[in-house]
Amino acid sequence: MSYVVVENPANEPMKIGNYNAGVISTPGMHYTPVLFSDYECTRQFHQMERDVYEHKKKNNGFGRDLKTPKSLYVILGLPLVLLGGAGVCKFFTKIFRR
């Protein structure tokens, strides 16, 4: 049994140059993790929290005094005054009817 290889244009080398993709080399050194003490980590975390708080306070008005609008007092207070007045009227009518 003999095999015949047919010339196929897809098997010919491409016309874009050589096939050299480069040499793969291993890294010169491996990553070594840096270990911190618990004290150092806590100090850096508190410093980061302080920086975030100061940045929010500076840019967004975080922590400033906000006054309640007087219209809200009127809207919430008017029904309370009316109900309270009705209760006082009932109380006095019960006392003085006797």
Buried (B, 14 or more C-beta within 10 A) or exposed (E): EEEEEEEEEEEEEEEEEEEEEEEEEEEEEEEEEEEEEEEEEEEEEEEEEEEEEEEEEEEEEEEEEEEEEEEEEEEEEEEEEEEEEEEEEEEEEEEEEE
